[in-house]
């Protein structure tokens, strides 16, 4: 796994405390791999819980959905309760405005 200086982008050896190029103090731990656990807006079927779990852990989305459906019928409702808890507990992905876009102008006032 490569480790980079966040200031200049130089490749660093694991365990480095300072950047050899710019001298910046680097953190002792690397950031966690994958994406944060958020329910995506695009690509979800019902609540986005399966898509959130698959994306954050790097799993196959189709396999997670199949396991969930089988679990709905085989667990006596336990997976359904867990799915609803995930739907409530996992935050929804925030949509950020595209760079360079401005908010719409205010409506003209009637004078």
N, CA, C and O atoms as a MOPAC input file, in Angstrom:
PM7 MOZYME 1SCF
protein

 N      0.84700 1    -1.17900 1     0.00000 1
 C      0.00000 1     0.00000 1     0.00000 1
 C      0.88300 1     1.23000 1     0.00000 1
 O      1.79800 1     1.33600 1     0.81600 1
 N      0.62400 1     2.15400 1    -0.89800 1
 C      1.40200 1     3.37800 1    -0.97700 1
 C      0.91700 1     4.37400 1     0.06300 1
 O     -0.25900 1     4.40400 1     0.42700 1
 N      1.83700 1     5.17300 1     0.52100 1
 C      1.56600 1     6.19000 1     1.51900 1
 C      2.12900 1     7.48400 1     0.96800 1
 O      3.29200 1     7.51700 1     0.56700 1
 N      1.34200 1     8.55400 1     0.93300 1
 C      1.74300 1     9.79200 1     0.29200 1
 C      1.69000 1    10.96100 1     1.26800 1
 O      0.90300 1    10.96100 1     2.21400 1
 N      2.53400 1    11.95100 1     1.02700 1
 C      2.48400 1    13.20400 1     1.77900 1
 C      1.26100 1    13.98100 1     1.29900 1
 O      1.05900 1    14.13600 1     0.09500 1
 N      0.45300 1    14.46500 1     2.22400 1
 C     -0.76100 1    15.17900 1     1.82700 1
 C     -0.46500 1    16.57800 1     1.31400 1
 O     -1.33100 1    17.20300 1     0.70300 1
 N      0.75200 1    17.08700 1     1.55200 1
 C      1.08100 1    18.43900 1     1.11800 1
 C      1.72000 1    18.47400 1    -0.26300 1
 O      1.32500 1    19.27300 1    -1.11300 1
 N      2.72200 1    17.59800 1    -0.49400 1
 C      3.43600 1    17.65000 1    -1.77600 1
 C      3.18500 1    16.42200 1    -2.66300 1
 O      3.49600 1    16.45400 1    -3.85300 1
 N      2.62500 1    15.34000 1    -2.10000 1
 C      2.29300 1    14.16600 1    -2.89700 1
 C      3.41400 1    13.16800 1    -3.07100 1
 O      3.27300 1    12.22100 1    -3.84600 1
 N      4.52600 1    13.34700 1    -2.37500 1
 C      5.65600 1    12.43200 1    -2.48300 1
 C      5.31900 1    11.08000 1    -1.86000 1
 O      4.68300 1    11.01900 1    -0.80800 1
 N      5.74800 1     9.99100 1    -2.51500 1
 C      5.54700 1     8.65300 1    -1.96000 1
 C      6.46200 1     8.47700 1    -0.75800 1
 O      7.65300 1     8.77900 1    -0.82100 1
 N      5.89300 1     7.98500 1     0.33900 1
 C      6.64100 1     7.81300 1     1.58100 1
 C      6.64500 1     6.35000 1     1.99000 1
 O      5.71500 1     5.61200 1     1.66400 1
 N      7.69300 1     5.92200 1     2.70900 1
 C      7.68100 1     4.55200 1     3.24300 1
 C      6.69400 1     4.45400 1     4.40300 1
 O      6.44100 1     5.44300 1     5.09100 1
 N      6.13600 1     3.26200 1     4.61900 1
 C      5.19900 1     3.06500 1     5.72400 1
 C      5.91500 1     3.35000 1     7.03800 1
 O      7.06600 1     2.95600 1     7.22400 1
 N      5.23400 1     4.03200 1     7.94000 1
 C      5.80600 1     4.35700 1     9.23300 1
 C      6.57100 1     5.66200 1     9.24900 1
 O      7.10500 1     6.04100 1    10.29200 1
 N      6.64400 1     6.37200 1     8.11600 1
 C      7.35500 1     7.65200 1     8.08500 1
 C      6.60800 1     8.68100 1     8.92800 1
 O      5.37800 1     8.70400 1     8.95100 1
 N      7.35400 1     9.52000 1     9.61000 1
 C      6.75200 1    10.56700 1    10.44100 1
 C      6.86000 1    11.93700 1     9.79100 1
 O      6.07500 1    12.83500 1    10.09700 1
 N      7.84100 1    12.10500 1     8.88300 1
 C      8.05500 1    13.36600 1     8.19400 1
 C      8.22500 1    13.09600 1     6.70500 1
 O      8.71700 1    12.03800 1     6.31500 1
 N      7.81800 1    14.04900 1     5.87400 1
 C      8.02000 1    13.94600 1     4.43200 1
 C      9.47800 1    14.25400 1     4.12400 1
 O     10.01700 1    15.24600 1     4.61700 1
 N     10.12500 1    13.41600 1     3.31500 1
 C     11.53500 1    13.62600 1     2.98400 1
 C     11.73400 1    14.78700 1     2.01100 1
 O     12.84600 1    15.30300 1     1.89700 1
 N     10.67600 1    15.20900 1     1.30600 1
 C     10.80900 1    16.29900 1     0.34100 1
 C     10.51300 1    17.66700 1     0.95000 1
 O     11.29600 1    18.60400 1     0.78900 1
 N      9.38500 1    17.78200 1     1.64800 1
 C      8.96200 1    19.09700 1     2.14700 1
 C      9.07200 1    19.23900 1     3.65600 1
 O      8.95300 1    20.35000 1     4.17100 1
 N      9.29700 1    18.14400 1     4.38400 1
 C      9.46600 1    18.21700 1     5.82700 1
 C      8.18400 1    18.27100 1     6.62800 1
 O      8.23100 1    18.47400 1     7.84100 1
 N      7.04400 1    18.09600 1     5.98800 1
 C      5.75900 1    18.14700 1     6.67200 1
 C      5.58300 1    16.93400 1     7.57600 1
 O      5.94300 1    15.81600 1     7.20800 1
 N      5.02800 1    17.16400 1     8.75700 1
 C      4.71300 1    16.06200 1     9.65300 1
 C      3.51800 1    15.32100 1     9.07300 1
 O      2.49300 1    15.93200 1     8.77300 1
 N      3.64500 1    14.00400 1     8.91400 1
 C      2.54300 1    13.19900 1     8.38200 1
 C      1.95600 1    12.37900 1     9.51800 1
 O      2.63700 1    12.08100 1    10.49900 1
 N      0.68900 1    12.01700 1     9.38000 1
 C      0.02000 1    11.26200 1    10.43100 1
 C      0.59500 1     9.85900 1    10.52500 1
 O      1.09100 1     9.30500 1     9.54500 1
 N      0.51800 1     9.29700 1    11.72400 1
 C      1.07900 1     7.96700 1    11.95400 1
 C      0.21200 1     6.87700 1    11.35100 1
 O      0.71300 1     5.79100 1    11.05700 1
 N     -1.06700 1     7.13500 1    11.15900 1
 C     -1.96100 1     6.12300 1    10.61600 1
 C     -2.46200 1     6.55100 1     9.24700 1
 O     -2.72600 1     7.72800 1     9.00200 1
 N     -2.58500 1     5.58900 1     8.37900 1
 C     -3.12800 1     5.85000 1     7.04900 1
 C     -4.63900 1     5.93600 1     7.13800 1
 O     -5.22800 1     5.31400 1     8.02200 1
 N     -5.29200 1     6.68500 1     6.25400 1
 C     -6.74700 1     6.75400 1     6.27800 1
 C     -7.35200 1     5.38000 1     5.97000 1
 O     -6.74300 1     4.58800 1     5.25000 1
 N     -8.54000 1     5.09000 1     6.50400 1
 C     -9.14600 1     3.78400 1     6.24900 1
 C     -9.52100 1     3.62600 1     4.77100 1
 O     -9.94300 1     4.59400 1     4.13800 1
 N     -9.37100 1     2.42400 1     4.21700 1
 C     -9.70100 1     2.21300 1     2.81300 1
 C    -11.21600 1     2.21800 1     2.59600 1
 O    -11.99700 1     2.03400 1     3.53000 1
 N    -11.60300 1     2.43200 1     1.35400 1
 C    -13.02200 1     2.36900 1     1.01300 1
 C    -13.73400 1     3.69500 1     1.17600 1
 O    -13.11400 1     4.74100 1     1.37000 1
 N    -15.03100 1     3.62600 1     1.09200 1
 C    -15.88500 1     4.79700 1     1.19200 1
 C    -16.53800 1     4.84300 1     2.56500 1
 O    -16.61300 1     3.82300 1     3.24900 1
 N    -17.01100 1     6.01600 1     2.97500 1
 C    -17.74200 1     6.07100 1     4.24900 1
 C    -19.07700 1     5.34200 1     4.12400 1
 O    -19.58300 1     5.13900 1     3.02000 1
 N    -19.63200 1     4.95500 1     5.25100 1
 C    -20.90300 1     4.23100 1     5.25300 1
 C    -22.04100 1     5.23300 1     5.15100 1
 O    -22.50800 1     5.75900 1     6.16100 1
 N    -22.48400 1     5.49300 1     3.93000 1
 C    -23.62500 1     6.37900 1     3.65800 1
 C    -24.51100 1     5.70800 1     2.62100 1
 O    -24.02300 1     4.98000 1     1.75600 1
 N    -25.82200 1     5.95500 1     2.70800 1
 C    -26.75300 1     5.39400 1     1.72800 1
 C    -26.71900 1     6.26300 1     0.47500 1
 O    -27.02300 1     7.45300 1     0.55200 1
 N    -26.35700 1     5.69900 1    -0.67900 1
 C    -26.24400 1     6.50100 1    -1.89800 1
 C    -27.60900 1     6.93200 1    -2.42700 1
 O    -28.62100 1     6.27100 1    -2.19700 1
 N    -27.61000 1     8.03900 1    -3.12800 1
 C    -28.82200 1     8.54300 1    -3.77600 1
 C    -29.07200 1     7.77000 1    -5.07100 1
 O    -30.20500 1     7.39100 1    -5.36500 1
 N    -28.01400 1     7.53900 1    -5.83800 1
 C    -28.11400 1     6.87300 1    -7.13400 1
 C    -27.71500 1     5.40900 1    -6.97600 1
 O    -26.69700 1     5.11200 1    -6.35100 1
 N    -28.50700 1     4.48800 1    -7.53600 1
 C    -28.18200 1     3.07800 1    -7.55500 1
 C    -28.81700 1     2.25900 1    -6.45200 1
 O    -28.49100 1     1.08200 1    -6.30000 1
 N    -29.70300 1     2.84000 1    -5.68900 1
 C    -30.34300 1     2.06000 1    -4.64000 1
 C    -31.70300 1     1.57700 1    -5.10900 1
 O    -32.31900 1     2.17900 1    -5.98800 1
 N    -32.16600 1     0.48200 1    -4.51200 1
 C    -33.45200 1    -0.08500 1    -4.91300 1
 C    -34.56500 1     0.32300 1    -3.95300 1
 O    -35.59700 1     0.82900 1    -4.39500 1
 N    -34.38100 1     0.11700 1    -2.66900 1
 C    -35.41900 1     0.47500 1    -1.69400 1
 C    -34.89400 1     1.58000 1    -0.79400 1
 O    -35.28000 1     2.74000 1    -0.94000 1
 N    -34.01700 1     1.22600 1     0.13700 1
 C    -33.50800 1     2.21600 1     1.07600 1
 C    -32.03800 1     2.52000 1     0.89200 1
 O    -31.53800 1     3.48600 1     1.46900 1
 N    -31.33400 1     1.73100 1     0.11200 1
 C    -29.91800 1     1.95200 1    -0.11100 1
 C    -29.01100 1     1.30400 1     0.90600 1
 O    -27.80700 1     1.56100 1     0.91000 1
 N    -29.56700 1     0.45800 1     1.78000 1
 C    -28.76000 1    -0.17200 1     2.82600 1
 C    -27.78300 1    -1.17200 1     2.20800 1
 O    -26.60600 1    -1.17500 1     2.56900 1
 N    -28.23200 1    -2.00500 1     1.30200 1
 C    -27.34900 1    -2.98100 1     0.65900 1
 C    -26.25900 1    -2.26800 1    -0.14800 1
 O    -25.09700 1    -2.67300 1    -0.12200 1
 N    -26.63700 1    -1.21300 1    -0.85600 1
 C    -25.65600 1    -0.45900 1    -1.64000 1
 C    -24.63500 1     0.21300 1    -0.73500 1
 O    -23.45600 1     0.27900 1    -1.08200 1
 N    -25.06700 1     0.71100 1     0.41700 1
 C    -24.13700 1     1.34700 1     1.35500 1
 C    -23.14200 1     0.33900 1     1.91000 1
 O    -21.94500 1     0.62000 1     1.97500 1
 N    -23.62800 1    -0.84000 1     2.31200 1
 C    -22.73700 1    -1.87300 1     2.84000 1
 C    -21.76700 1    -2.37100 1     1.77700 1
 O    -20.58300 1    -2.56300 1     2.05400 1
 N    -22.26600 1    -2.58000 1     0.56200 1
 C    -21.40900 1    -3.07900 1    -0.51100 1
 C    -20.34200 1    -2.05400 1    -0.88600 1
 O    -19.18100 1    -2.41400 1    -1.08300 1
 N    -20.72100 1    -0.79400 1    -0.98400 1
 C    -19.76500 1     0.23000 1    -1.38600 1
 C    -18.71200 1     0.47700 1    -0.30600 1
 O    -17.53200 1     0.63000 1    -0.62100 1
 N    -19.11900 1     0.51600 1     0.94700 1
 C    -18.16200 1     0.83700 1     2.00900 1
 C    -17.18000 1    -0.29500 1     2.26800 1
 O    -16.06300 1    -0.04300 1     2.71800 1
 N    -17.56700 1    -1.53400 1     1.99600 1
 C    -16.68500 1    -2.67400 1     2.25500 1
 C    -16.04900 1    -3.26100 1     1.00300 1
 O    -15.21400 1    -4.16000 1     1.10400 1
 N    -16.42700 1    -2.77300 1    -0.18000 1
 C    -15.86600 1    -3.28000 1    -1.42100 1
 C    -16.43100 1    -4.61600 1    -1.84500 1
 O    -15.75800 1    -5.38400 1    -2.53200 1
 N    -17.66100 1    -4.90800 1    -1.44500 1
 C    -18.30500 1    -6.17500 1    -1.78200 1
 C    -19.13000 1    -6.02400 1    -3.05200 1
 O    -19.42400 1    -4.91000 1    -3.48600 1
 N    -19.50300 1    -7.17000 1    -3.64800 1
 C    -20.35600 1    -7.18200 1    -4.82900 1
 C    -21.78800 1    -6.85700 1    -4.42500 1
 O    -22.34800 1    -7.52200 1    -3.55400 1
 N    -22.38500 1    -5.85200 1    -5.04200 1
 C    -23.72500 1    -5.39900 1    -4.68600 1
 C    -24.77400 1    -6.46800 1    -4.94400 1
 O    -25.67900 1    -6.65000 1    -4.12900 1
 N    -24.67000 1    -7.17800 1    -6.05900 1
 C    -25.65400 1    -8.21700 1    -6.36900 1
 C    -25.63500 1    -9.33800 1    -5.33500 1
 O    -26.68800 1    -9.84500 1    -4.94600 1
 N    -24.45500 1    -9.72200 1    -4.89400 1
 C    -24.34600 1   -10.77100 1    -3.88500 1
 C    -24.97500 1   -10.32100 1    -2.55900 1
 O    -25.66500 1   -11.10500 1    -1.90700 1
 N    -24.74500 1    -9.08600 1    -2.16300 1
 C    -25.32600 1    -8.56700 1    -0.91800 1
 C    -26.84300 1    -8.54700 1    -1.01500 1
 O    -27.53100 1    -8.88500 1    -0.05200 1
 N    -27.36900 1    -8.15400 1    -2.16600 1
 C    -28.83200 1    -8.11900 1    -2.32900 1
 C    -29.42500 1    -9.52600 1    -2.28000 1
 O    -30.48100 1    -9.72800 1    -1.68000 1
 N    -28.75800 1   -10.50200 1    -2.90500 1
 C    -29.25000 1   -11.88400 1    -2.87100 1
 C    -29.23200 1   -12.42200 1    -1.44600 1
 O    -30.19500 1   -13.04600 1    -1.00200 1
 N    -28.13000 1   -12.17800 1    -0.72600 1
 C    -28.04900 1   -12.62900 1     0.66500 1
 C    -29.12600 1   -11.97500 1     1.51500 1
 O    -29.68600 1   -12.62500 1     2.39800 1
 N    -29.42600 1   -10.71800 1     1.27100 1
 C    -30.46600 1   -10.01900 1     2.03100 1
 C    -31.84700 1   -10.60300 1     1.75800 1
 O    -32.62000 1   -10.81700 1     2.69200 1
 N    -32.16500 1   -10.86000 1     0.50200 1
 C    -33.47700 1   -11.42500 1     0.16600 1
 C    -33.63100 1   -12.81700 1     0.75400 1
 O    -34.68300 1   -13.14200 1     1.30400 1
 N    -32.60100 1   -13.64200 1     0.64600 1
 C    -32.66100 1   -14.97500 1     1.24400 1
 C    -32.79400 1   -14.85200 1     2.76200 1
 O    -33.53500 1   -15.61000 1     3.38800 1
 N    -32.07900 1   -13.90100 1     3.34500 1
 C    -32.16500 1   -13.68600 1     4.78600 1
 C    -33.53200 1   -13.22300 1     5.24000 1
 O    -33.96500 1   -13.56000 1     6.34200 1
 N    -34.22700 1   -12.44800 1     4.40000 1
 C    -35.59400 1   -12.02100 1     4.73700 1
 C    -36.49800 1   -13.23100 1     4.98000 1
 O    -37.28700 1   -13.24900 1     5.92400 1
 N    -36.37300 1   -14.23600 1     4.12000 1
 C    -37.25100 1   -15.39400 1     4.21600 1
 C    -36.76100 1   -16.44200 1     5.21300 1
 O    -37.57400 1   -17.17500 1     5.77800 1
 N    -35.46800 1   -16.52700 1     5.43600 1
 C    -34.92400 1   -17.58000 1     6.27800 1
 C    -34.72900 1   -17.19300 1     7.74900 1
 O    -34.55000 1   -18.07200 1     8.59200 1
 N    -34.76000 1   -15.91400 1     8.06600 1
 C    -34.41500 1   -15.50100 1     9.43000 1
 C    -35.62600 1   -15.22000 1    10.30300 1
 O    -35.46900 1   -14.87600 1    11.47400 1
 N    -36.80200 1   -15.35500 1     9.77300 1
 C    -37.99400 1   -15.08700 1    10.57100 1
 C    -38.18900 1   -13.60500 1    10.86800 1
 O    -38.80100 1   -13.26200 1    11.88000 1
 N    -37.69100 1   -12.73200 1    10.02400 1
 C    -37.89900 1   -11.30200 1    10.19700 1
 C    -36.73100 1   -10.55700 1    10.81000 1
 O    -36.76400 1    -9.32900 1    10.88400 1
 N    -35.69400 1   -11.26300 1    11.25400 1
 C    -34.55400 1   -10.59700 1    11.87700 1
 C    -33.81000 1    -9.71100 1    10.87700 1
 O    -33.41000 1    -8.60000 1    11.22300 1
 N    -33.62100 1   -10.18100 1     9.65300 1
 C    -32.93000 1    -9.38400 1     8.63700 1
 C    -33.78300 1    -8.17600 1     8.25600 1
 O    -33.24500 1    -7.10800 1     7.96600 1
 N    -35.09300 1    -8.33100 1     8.25300 1
 C    -35.97000 1    -7.18600 1     7.95800 1
 C    -35.82600 1    -6.10900 1     9.01800 1
 O    -35.77400 1    -4.92200 1     8.69600 1
 N    -35.76000 1    -6.51400 1    10.27700 1
 C    -35.56600 1    -5.54400 1    11.35900 1
 C    -34.19800 1    -4.87500 1    11.23000 1
 O    -34.08100 1    -3.66700 1    11.43400 1
 N    -33.16700 1    -5.64600 1    10.89400 1
 C    -31.82400 1    -5.08200 1    10.70800 1
 C    -31.79300 1    -4.12700 1     9.51700 1
 O    -31.11600 1    -3.10100 1     9.56600 1
 N    -32.52100 1    -4.45500 1     8.44800 1
 C    -32.55900 1    -3.58500 1     7.27500 1
 C    -33.22400 1    -2.25100 1     7.61900 1
 O    -32.73000 1    -1.19000 1     7.23800 1
 N    -34.33600 1    -2.30800 1     8.33300 1
 C    -35.02300 1    -1.07200 1     8.73000 1
 C    -34.13600 1    -0.25200 1     9.66700 1
 O    -34.09400 1     0.97400 1     9.56800 1
 N    -33.42400 1    -0.93100 1    10.58200 1
 C    -32.51000 1    -0.21900 1    11.47500 1
 C    -31.38700 1     0.44900 1    10.68000 1
 O    -30.98900 1     1.57100 1    10.99300 1
 N    -30.87700 1    -0.23400 1     9.65500 1
 C    -29.86500 1     0.37000 1     8.78700 1
 C    -30.41800 1     1.53500 1     8.00100 1
 O    -29.72900 1     2.53700 1     7.80500 1
 N    -31.64700 1     1.41900 1     7.55100 1
 C    -32.30100 1     2.48500 1     6.79400 1
 C    -32.42300 1     3.73200 1     7.66900 1
 O    -32.23800 1     4.85200 1     7.19400 1
 N    -32.73100 1     3.53000 1     8.93200 1
 C    -32.86700 1     4.66500 1     9.85200 1
 C    -31.49900 1     5.16100 1    10.31500 1
 O    -31.28300 1     6.36800 1    10.41800 1
 N    -30.58100 1     4.25100 1    10.59200 1
 C    -29.32400 1     4.62200 1    11.22100 1
 C    -28.21200 1     5.06200 1    10.29600 1
 O    -27.36000 1     5.84900 1    10.70900 1
 N    -28.18300 1     4.58500 1     9.05300 1
 C    -27.11300 1     4.96100 1     8.12700 1
 C    -27.50600 1     6.27100 1     7.45700 1
 O    -28.57800 1     6.35000 1     6.85700 1
 N    -26.66400 1     7.30500 1     7.54300 1
 C    -27.02700 1     8.59600 1     6.95300 1
 C    -27.06200 1     8.54000 1     5.43400 1
 O    -26.38100 1     7.72600 1     4.80900 1
 N    -27.86500 1     9.41700 1     4.85600 1
 C    -27.98900 1     9.49300 1     3.40900 1
 C    -26.84700 1    10.32200 1     2.83900 1
 O    -26.37400 1    11.26300 1     3.47700 1
 N    -26.41100 1     9.97300 1     1.65000 1
 C    -25.33000 1    10.67800 1     0.97600 1
 C    -25.74600 1    12.11900 1     0.69600 1
 O    -26.86800 1    12.37200 1     0.25600 1
 N    -24.84500 1    13.05400 1     0.95100 1
 C    -25.12100 1    14.46300 1     0.69900 1
 C    -24.76800 1    14.79500 1    -0.74200 1
 O    -23.72600 1    14.37600 1    -1.24500 1
 N    -25.62600 1    15.53900 1    -1.39700 1
 C    -25.36200 1    15.96200 1    -2.77200 1
 C    -24.77400 1    17.36500 1    -2.70900 1
 O    -25.41600 1    18.30400 1    -2.23900 1
 N    -23.54700 1    17.48600 1    -3.18800 1
 C    -22.88000 1    18.78200 1    -3.20000 1
 C    -23.10400 1    19.44000 1    -4.55500 1
 O    -23.14800 1    18.75400 1    -5.57600 1
 N    -23.24600 1    20.77200 1    -4.57300 1
 C    -23.41300 1    21.43300 1    -5.86500 1
 C    -22.14400 1    21.30900 1    -6.69800 1
 O    -21.03600 1    21.26500 1    -6.16300 1
 N    -22.31900 1    21.25400 1    -7.99700 1
 C    -21.18100 1    21.13900 1    -8.90600 1
 C    -20.34000 1    22.41100 1    -8.82700 1
 O    -20.88800 1    23.49900 1    -8.65100 1
 N    -19.01000 1    22.29000 1    -8.95500 1
 C    -18.17200 1    23.48200 1    -8.89600 1
 C    -18.52500 1    24.45800 1   -10.00200 1
 O    -18.77600 1    24.06000 1   -11.14000 1
 N    -18.54300 1    25.71600 1    -9.66500 1
 C    -18.84400 1    26.75900 1   -10.64400 1
 C    -20.31400 1    27.05400 1   -10.79700 1
 O    -20.67600 1    27.94600 1   -11.56400 1
 N    -21.18300 1    26.33800 1   -10.09700 1
 C    -22.61400 1    26.59600 1   -10.19500 1
 C    -23.01100 1    27.57900 1    -9.11000 1
 O    -22.55300 1    27.48800 1    -7.97100 1
 N    -23.83900 1    28.48500 1    -9.46600 1
 C    -24.30300 1    29.48900 1    -8.53100 1
 C    -25.75400 1    29.21600 1    -8.17500 1
 O    -26.47700 1    28.60200 1    -8.95900 1
 N    -26.18700 1    29.66200 1    -7.00700 1
 C    -27.59900 1    29.49700 1    -6.68800 1
 C    -28.43800 1    30.35300 1    -7.64200 1
 O    -27.94800 1    31.34600 1    -8.18000 1
 N    -29.68500 1    29.97400 1    -7.84900 1
 C    -30.51900 1    30.74400 1    -8.75900 1
 C    -30.72800 1    32.16600 1    -8.21800 1
 O    -30.74500 1    32.38200 1    -7.00600 1
 N    -30.88300 1    33.11800 1    -9.12200 1
 C    -31.08800 1    34.50100 1    -8.65800 1
 C    -32.44700 1    34.63500 1    -7.96600 1
 O    -33.37500 1    33.88000 1    -8.25600 1
 N    -32.55500 1    35.59200 1    -7.05900 1
 C    -33.83800 1    35.79200 1    -6.40400 1
 C    -34.87800 1    36.27900 1    -7.39400 1
 O    -34.52800 1    36.91500 1    -8.38800 1
 N    -36.15200 1    35.99600 1    -7.14500 1
 C    -37.19400 1    36.45400 1    -8.07300 1
 C    -37.26500 1    37.97600 1    -8.04900 1
 O    -37.03000 1    38.60600 1    -7.01800 1
 N    -37.59700 1    38.56000 1    -9.21400 1
 C    -37.66900 1    40.01700 1    -9.25700 1
 C    -38.80600 1    40.54600 1    -8.36500 1
 O    -39.89100 1    39.96900 1    -8.28100 1
 N    -38.50900 1    41.63300 1    -7.72700 1
 C    -39.53100 1    42.21900 1    -6.85400 1
 C    -40.50600 1    43.05400 1    -7.69600 1
 O    -40.12200 1    43.70400 1    -8.66800 1
 N    -41.74400 1    43.01100 1    -7.29800 1
 C    -42.78400 1    43.77000 1    -8.00000 1
 C    -42.76400 1    45.20200 1    -7.47000 1
 O    -43.16500 1    45.45100 1    -6.33400 1
 N    -42.29600 1    46.14500 1    -8.29400 1
 C    -42.24500 1    47.54200 1    -7.86300 1
 C    -43.18800 1    48.37400 1    -8.67700 1
 O    -43.28800 1    49.58200 1    -8.46300 1

